[in-house]
Amino acid sequence: MTAIRLLLVDDDPLVRAGLSLMMGGAEDIEIVGEAADGGEVEELVDRTRPDVVLMDIRMPVTDGLTATERLRARTEAPQVVVLTTFHADEQVLRALRAGAAGFVLKDTPPAEILAAVRRVAAGDPVLSPTVTRQLMTHAAGASADTRRTRARARIAALNDRESEVAVAVGRGLSNAEIGTALFMSVATVKTHVSRILAKLDLNNRVQIALLAYDAGLLEDVGEDGH
């Protein structure tokens, strides 16, 4: 099995050392580099070609949000998992909108951080529907109506089947679960997800979920995500 190539980005050397010790001990993960500031990330990515970047959100010169936006705007960009100390954080939500595949709290148990990196490397987002809803609630405010109008205009570009798949993605369902719920093969689900990403100019499932929330399509989602 090919090891997951991981780049660590945090301005605190003790945090980097702890993450390196923890992550580097896993047989399926290779630490390919470390950065102390978001401004160093693009050059390191070019040099080390990581699969996943574990990115601190707050750094003194170039923060993790800016670095994430720059990375995810590139072709063949690595996946990004944001490191943060707060659950409901406007910067975290902005990083997710920019294309981060999820976030983990800095006090998350080591096994869960490892699991998050593995999931993202496999193409799965690290974001439950409940956490998504908490973020969206935190961000709700004067701009909510504007966001909803814009989101609905974008969603209107989808056909009925694609809209159903987008809602299912927002509910946190896997491709297999979507296939069962909508009576289609997993291959067909994957095709629909790819078309949604292309039509809406998005780059991962988290962004589909956030857009569905913005459009008000998931207001009836229960605590279990269904």
N, C-alpha and C positions, 0 to 999 in steps of 0.2 A: 504494500500500500504506500502510495506517495504521501510524504509528510506535508501537512498544511504549513505553508510559509507565512510566518506572522511577524509583523512590524509593530513595535511598542512605541507609543508616543505619550510622554508625560513629563512635565517640567520638574517633578520631584524625583531626585535620583534614588531615594529610598523606595518609592513606589515602583519605579522601573526595575530596581533590583529584586523586589519582592515578586513582581509579575514575571520577570525573567526566570527566577528560581522555580516558581510555581508552574509556569507554562512550559519551560524548557525541560522539565522532568517527564513530560508526557511523550511517549514513543512516537505518536503520530503528529507532533508539532515541532517545527524547527523555527527558532528565533533567528530571523535573518538581519535584524537591525534594530536600533533604538534611536529615538529622537527626543530632544528636550524642548522642542518648540514646533508649532505647526508650520513655520516657515521652512523647516528642514525637510518636510515630508515628501514633497514632489521629487526632489533630487534623490532621496533615499529610495523612493518607489521605483524610479527609473533604474537605479543601480541594483536593487535587491529583488525586484519583482515579487512582492508578497501577494498571497491570496487574500489575506485579511489584515486590516490595520485596527489595532486596539487604541482608540484615540481619546485622550483626556479632553474634556470640553473647555476647561478654563486654563489658559496659559498666558503669560504676561505679554508676549510680543505678538505672535499670531495665534489666535485661539483655535480650538478644535472645530468650531463651526465653520470658520473661514477655510481651514484646511480641508474639511469634508466637502464643502462646496466646490473647491478647486479640483479635488480628486475625482468626485463623481461626475464632473463635467467632461472628464477625459474619456477617450475610447479605451476599452478594455481596462476599466478602472477596477482596483481591488475593492472587495467588500469592506465596509467600515462598521465597527461596533464602538459606540460612544461610551466613554467612562464618565460617570457623574456622581455627585454626592446627594443629588435631589431627585425624587421621583417625578414630581410635576415641575418641570423646568422649561421656560420658554425657549431657551437655547437648544435643549434636547429636541423639542418639537420642530424647531427650525432645521436642525441637523437631519431629522427624519424626513422632513419635506425635501431636503436637499439630496436625499438618497442614501442616508445611513440605513443599514439593515436592522438596527435595533440598538438597545443600550443596556448597560449593566451598571449597577451601583458599585461604588468602590468597596463597600463592606459586604458585597456578595460572597458567599462561600466559594473557595477555589474551585470545587468540582462544578459549580454552576457556571462560573466564568469559562472553564474549559468546555463545558457543554455548549455554551453560547457560541464560542469560536467555531466549534465543530459544526453546529447547525448552520451558521452563516456560510461557512465554507461549502456546505452541501447545497446551498441555495435556499435555505429556509430562513424566514425572518425570526428575530428574537423579540417578539412583541405580542403579548396576549391581547385579545379584544378588551379585557377589563382595563389593562394599563393604557391602551389606546384611548379608551373613553375618559380615563382620568386626565390624560394629557389634553384631550380636546376640551374637557370641562374647564380645566385650568386656563386654557387659552381663550375661552369664550369671552366675548366682550362686545365693545362697540362695533368691531369689524365683522361680527358673526354673520350679519345679514349680507354683507358684501361678499364674504367668503362663500356663503351658500349660493348666492346668485351666480358667481363665477364658476363654482364647482358644478352646478346643475347645467350650465351652458357647456361645459367640457364633457360631462357625462352624456349629454344629448348626442354626441358624436358616435356613441355606441349603439349597436342594434339591440333588440330585446334580449337575445341570448347572452350577449356580452355583458349587458347590464346585470343580468342574473348572476353571472359568474363573478362580476366585480363585487356585488353584495356578498356573495359567499366567501370571497377572499377576505372581505372586511370582517366577516364573522369569525375569521381565524380557521376556516376549514382547509384541510389538505386537499391536494388534487384528487386523491382517491375518494375523500368524503364529498367533494363537490360532484364528482362523477356519479356517486350513489344517489345524492340528493336530486340531481338534475337529469338522471338517466342518460349519461353519456360516458364514453370511455375516457380513461385517464389521458390518453393521447389527444383526444378532442379537447379536453379541459386545458391541457398545456397549450394547444393551438390558440384557444380563445384567450388565455392569459397573455400569450405573446402578442396577439393582435391588440388587446387592450393597452398593453405597454406602448406599442408602436403608435396607436391612434392618439393616445393621450400624452405622448412624449414623456413617459415615466420610465424609471429603470429598475424598480423592484416592487414586490407585493405590498410592502409597507406603504409605499406612496399610493397604491390603489386603495388600500384600506383608509388612509387619511382623506383621500378625495371623496370616498363614499361617505365617510363621516361628515365631511364639510357639506356635502350635498343633502344631508339629512336622510340618507337611505338606511341608516342603521339604528335609528332611534328606538326601535323595539327590541334591540339585542339584549338578552338577559345577562345575568352575571356570569353564566357559564359560557357566554359567547354565542349561544344559539337562540 
